[in-house]
Amino acid sequence: MKGSRVQNVVQELRGERIDIIPWSQDQAKYVCNALAPAKISRVYIDEENRHMEVVVADDQLSLAIGKKGQNVRLASKLTGWKIDIKSESRMEKISSEILEKFKGLPNIGDVASRILYNEGFRSIKEVAEVDPEELAKVLGFEKEKAGEIVAAAVQLSQREGEAGAGQTAVPTAVAVAVDPVAQMEGVGEKTAQLLEENGFKTVQDILKTNAETLSNLPGIGIKKAEKLIESARHYAEGKKA
């Protein structure tokens, strides 16, 4: 009655604030409950990797992420899912770019590209890796058409890989897991503290993420996020050398 049980616990913990979050077997709903009071617009789920892409209105972004990213970090720990939060405007920009790439494939128009996106496809490479029969069911196409799409996606994916081969690659066998982010060039004490508080404690943590995820942290825009990743790459290459 009137929160008396919670108040007793709060008193025992000397004023520690407590949030009560309803559990749900529906993992998407559970994550939404964990991110409350932020209002969630949409959730995209990657069950295989236990990763959720959560979309919120622009004015809800700060509320969902929380001060120094604590809300999203606590929700991730509580639910056991990796959570990326994006605003409606950023998500629209990202989705538009992906949809345009999909429309470069044969037999893929506006409707088919949107179906692919809604089914969780986020890159040409993912289309290249799907079974033609499965893709035919997703799009409602004949298997032959789906096969043409997959074959074209494989070619595009290979060309993108060849084009990226001349660029700076992220080392995969460099032992940097114990190197703190503070050792990276251009990372000051405040930035290092911010990164560590949000789970990016080592150079390897930075290498494993992407600019979009980093830019969700308070005070780190997309340009700074890209510089941080580039700095991590330089550090890893220097250590390998």
C-alpha positions as CSV (number, residue, x, y, z in Angstrom):
1,M,0.0,0.0,0.0
2,K,1.4,3.4,-1.1
3,G,4.7,1.8,-1.9
4,S,5.4,0.9,1.8
5,R,7.4,-2.3,0.9
6,V,9.7,-0.4,-1.4
7,Q,10.1,2.5,1.0
8,N,11.3,0.1,3.7
9,V,13.9,-1.3,1.3
10,V,14.9,2.2,0.3
11,Q,15.4,3.1,4.0
12,E,17.6,0.0,4.5
13,L,19.7,1.0,1.5
14,R,20.1,4.6,2.9
15,G,18.1,6.3,0.2
16,E,19.1,4.2,-2.8
17,R,16.5,4.7,-5.6
18,I,14.6,1.6,-6.7
19,D,12.8,1.0,-10.0
20,I,10.4,-1.9,-10.2
21,I,10.3,-3.4,-13.7
22,P,7.6,-5.9,-14.8
23,W,9.1,-9.0,-16.3
24,S,7.7,-10.3,-19.6
25,Q,8.3,-13.5,-21.5
26,D,8.2,-11.3,-24.6
27,Q,11.8,-10.2,-24.7
28,A,11.0,-7.0,-26.7
29,K,8.4,-6.0,-24.2
30,Y,10.8,-6.8,-21.4
31,V,13.4,-4.5,-22.9
32,C,10.8,-1.7,-23.4
33,N,9.8,-2.1,-19.7
34,A,13.4,-1.8,-18.7
35,L,13.8,1.4,-20.7
36,A,10.7,3.0,-19.2
37,P,9.7,5.8,-18.8
38,A,11.1,6.4,-22.3
39,K,8.5,5.6,-24.9
40,I,9.7,3.1,-27.5
41,S,8.6,3.5,-31.2
42,R,9.9,0.3,-32.7
43,V,12.2,-2.7,-31.8
44,Y,14.2,-4.8,-34.3
45,I,15.4,-8.1,-32.9
46,D,18.4,-10.3,-33.8
47,E,17.7,-13.4,-31.7
48,E,20.7,-15.2,-32.9
49,N,23.1,-12.6,-31.5
50,R,20.7,-11.4,-28.7
51,H,20.8,-7.9,-30.1
52,M,18.0,-5.4,-30.2
53,E,17.8,-2.2,-32.2
54,V,15.5,0.2,-30.3
55,V,14.0,3.2,-32.0
56,V,12.7,6.2,-30.0
57,A,11.4,9.6,-30.9
58,D,14.1,12.3,-31.0
59,D,12.8,13.9,-27.8
60,Q,13.0,10.5,-26.0
61,L,16.6,9.7,-26.9
62,S,18.3,11.3,-23.9
63,L,15.7,9.8,-21.6
64,A,16.2,6.3,-23.0
65,I,20.0,6.4,-22.9
66,G,20.1,8.1,-19.5
67,K,22.8,10.1,-17.8
68,K,26.2,8.8,-19.0
69,G,24.3,6.0,-20.7
70,Q,23.3,4.4,-17.4
71,N,19.7,3.6,-18.4
72,V,20.6,1.6,-21.5
73,R,23.5,-0.1,-19.7
74,L,21.3,-1.2,-16.8
75,A,18.6,-2.4,-19.2
76,S,21.2,-4.4,-21.1
77,K,22.5,-6.0,-18.0
78,L,19.0,-6.8,-16.7
79,T,17.7,-8.4,-19.8
80,G,20.9,-10.0,-21.1
81,W,20.5,-8.4,-24.5
82,K,22.8,-6.0,-26.3
83,I,20.7,-2.8,-26.9
84,D,21.4,-0.1,-29.4
85,I,19.1,3.0,-29.2
86,K,18.6,5.2,-32.2
87,S,16.4,8.3,-32.7
88,E,13.7,8.3,-35.4
89,S,15.6,10.9,-37.5
90,R,18.8,8.9,-37.5
91,M,17.0,5.6,-38.1
92,E,15.2,7.1,-41.1
93,K,18.5,8.3,-42.5
94,I,20.1,4.9,-42.0
95,S,17.2,2.9,-43.3
96,S,17.0,5.1,-46.4
97,E,20.6,4.4,-47.2
98,I,20.1,0.6,-46.8
99,L,16.9,0.6,-48.9
100,E,18.7,2.3,-51.7
101,K,21.4,-0.3,-51.7
102,F,18.8,-3.1,-51.7
103,K,17.1,-1.5,-54.8
104,G,20.4,-2.0,-56.7
105,L,19.7,-5.7,-56.7
106,P,17.7,-7.3,-59.6
107,N,13.9,-7.7,-59.0
108,I,14.0,-5.4,-55.9
109,G,11.8,-2.3,-55.9
110,D,10.5,-0.1,-53.2
111,V,8.1,-2.7,-51.7
112,A,10.6,-5.6,-51.8
113,S,13.4,-3.5,-50.3
114,R,11.1,-2.5,-47.5
115,I,10.2,-6.1,-46.9
116,L,13.8,-7.1,-46.6
117,Y,14.5,-4.3,-44.2
118,N,11.4,-5.2,-42.0
119,E,12.6,-8.8,-42.0
120,G,15.9,-7.7,-40.4
121,F,18.2,-7.5,-43.4
122,R,20.7,-4.7,-42.9
123,S,23.3,-5.2,-45.6
124,I,23.9,-6.7,-49.1
125,K,26.2,-9.2,-47.4
126,E,23.3,-10.5,-45.3
127,V,21.2,-11.0,-48.5
128,A,24.2,-12.8,-50.1
129,E,24.3,-15.3,-47.2
130,V,20.6,-16.2,-47.2
131,D,19.3,-19.4,-48.8
132,P,17.4,-18.5,-52.1
133,E,14.5,-20.7,-51.0
134,E,14.1,-18.8,-47.8
135,L,14.4,-15.5,-49.5
136,A,11.7,-16.6,-52.0
137,K,9.3,-17.2,-49.0
138,V,10.2,-13.8,-47.5
139,L,9.6,-11.8,-50.7
140,G,6.8,-14.0,-52.1
141,F,9.0,-14.5,-55.3
142,E,9.7,-17.6,-57.4
143,K,12.8,-19.4,-56.4
144,E,14.5,-18.5,-59.7
145,K,14.1,-14.8,-59.0
146,A,15.3,-15.2,-55.5
147,G,18.3,-17.0,-56.8
148,E,19.1,-14.1,-59.1
149,I,18.9,-11.7,-56.2
150,V,21.3,-13.8,-54.0
151,A,23.7,-14.2,-56.9
152,A,23.8,-10.5,-57.5
153,A,24.2,-9.8,-53.8
154,V,27.2,-12.2,-53.6
155,Q,28.9,-10.3,-56.5
156,L,28.2,-6.9,-54.9
157,S,29.4,-8.1,-51.5
158,Q,32.6,-9.5,-53.1
159,R,33.3,-6.2,-54.9
160,E,32.7,-4.2,-51.7
161,G,35.2,-6.6,-49.9
162,E,37.8,-6.0,-52.7
163,A,37.3,-2.3,-52.5
164,G,37.7,-2.3,-48.7
165,A,40.8,-4.5,-49.0
166,G,42.9,-1.5,-49.8
167,Q,41.7,0.4,-46.8
168,T,43.0,0.2,-43.3
169,A,41.8,-3.1,-41.8
170,V,40.9,-3.7,-38.2
171,P,43.5,-6.2,-36.8
172,T,41.8,-9.3,-35.5
173,A,44.8,-11.1,-34.0
174,V,46.3,-8.2,-32.0
175,A,46.4,-8.7,-28.2
176,V,45.0,-5.3,-27.2
177,A,42.2,-6.6,-24.9
178,V,44.1,-5.4,-21.8
179,D,45.0,-2.0,-23.2
180,P,42.9,0.8,-21.7
181,V,41.3,3.3,-23.9
182,A,43.2,6.1,-22.2
183,Q,46.3,4.9,-24.1
184,M,44.7,5.8,-27.5
185,E,45.8,9.0,-29.2
186,G,43.4,11.9,-28.7
187,V,41.6,10.4,-25.7
188,G,41.6,12.7,-22.7
189,E,40.8,11.8,-19.1
190,K,37.1,12.9,-19.4
191,T,36.6,10.9,-22.6
192,A,38.3,7.9,-21.2
193,Q,36.1,8.0,-18.1
194,L,32.9,8.4,-20.2
195,L,33.9,5.4,-22.4
196,E,34.8,3.2,-19.4
197,E,31.5,4.1,-17.6
198,N,29.6,2.9,-20.7
199,G,31.5,-0.4,-21.0
200,F,34.2,0.6,-23.5
201,K,37.2,-0.1,-21.2
202,T,39.8,-1.3,-23.7
203,V,41.0,-0.6,-27.2
204,Q,39.5,-3.9,-28.3
205,D,36.1,-2.8,-27.0
206,I,36.3,0.2,-29.4
207,L,37.3,-2.0,-32.3
208,K,34.4,-4.3,-31.8
209,T,31.8,-1.5,-31.9
210,N,30.8,1.0,-34.6
211,A,30.5,4.8,-34.9
212,E,26.7,4.8,-34.7
213,T,26.8,3.0,-31.3
214,L,29.5,5.3,-29.9
215,S,27.7,8.4,-31.1
216,N,24.8,7.5,-28.9
217,L,26.9,8.3,-25.8
218,P,26.4,11.7,-24.3
219,G,28.9,14.3,-25.7
220,I,30.1,12.0,-28.5
221,G,28.9,12.9,-32.0
222,I,29.3,10.8,-35.1
223,K,32.5,12.6,-36.1
224,K,34.1,12.1,-32.8
225,A,33.0,8.4,-32.7
226,E,34.7,7.9,-36.1
227,K,37.9,9.5,-34.8
228,L,37.9,7.2,-31.8
229,I,37.6,4.1,-33.9
230,E,40.3,5.3,-36.2
231,S,42.5,6.0,-33.2
232,A,41.9,2.5,-31.9
233,R,42.9,1.1,-35.3
234,H,46.1,3.1,-35.4
235,Y,47.0,1.9,-31.8
236,A,46.3,-1.7,-32.7
237,E,48.4,-1.5,-35.9
238,G,51.3,0.1,-34.0
239,K,51.3,-2.6,-31.4
240,K,51.2,-5.3,-34.0
241,A,54.2,-3.7,-35.8
